[in-house]
């Protein structure tokens, strides 16, 4: 899977439905796991999903 913006899949659809209902703005990015750990620890991202 390439690094970039997630555009589909059941996980993305479920997250989209939930967060839109709650009026929460969000962005889903596909990044390598090492970078994910780094940005989570740095506080740049709030959450991660492993699928």
C-alpha positions as CSV (number, residue, x, y, z in Angstrom):
1,X,0.0,0.0,0.0
2,X,1.4,3.4,-0.9
3,X,1.8,6.4,1.4
4,X,-1.0,8.9,0.9
5,X,-4.6,9.7,1.7
6,X,-7.1,6.8,2.3
7,X,-10.0,6.9,0.0
8,X,-11.9,3.7,0.5
9,X,-12.5,0.5,2.3
10,X,-14.9,-0.6,5.0
11,X,-12.8,0.9,7.8
12,X,-12.7,4.3,6.1
13,X,-16.4,4.2,5.5
14,X,-17.2,3.3,9.1
15,X,-14.9,6.0,10.5
16,X,-16.4,8.5,8.0
17,X,-20.0,7.7,9.1
18,X,-19.2,8.0,12.8
19,X,-17.1,11.1,12.7
20,X,-19.4,12.9,10.3
21,X,-22.3,12.2,12.6
22,X,-20.4,13.7,15.5
23,X,-19.3,16.7,13.3
24,X,-15.7,15.9,13.9
25,X,-13.2,17.0,11.2
26,X,-10.6,14.4,10.4
27,X,-8.0,13.3,7.9
28,X,-7.0,9.7,7.3
29,X,-3.5,9.1,6.0
30,X,-1.7,5.9,5.0
31,X,1.9,6.0,6.3
32,X,4.6,3.5,7.1
33,X,4.3,2.0,10.7
34,X,7.6,3.6,11.9
35,X,6.5,7.0,10.9
36,X,3.1,6.3,12.5
37,X,4.8,5.5,15.9
38,X,6.9,8.7,15.6
39,X,4.0,11.0,14.9
40,X,1.8,9.5,17.6
41,X,4.6,9.9,20.2
42,X,5.2,13.4,19.0
43,X,1.5,14.3,19.3
44,X,1.1,15.1,15.6
45,X,-1.6,12.4,15.2
46,X,-4.3,11.5,17.7
47,X,-4.9,7.9,16.7
48,X,-3.9,5.1,14.4
49,X,-5.5,2.0,12.9
50,X,-3.8,-1.1,11.8
51,X,-5.7,-3.0,9.1
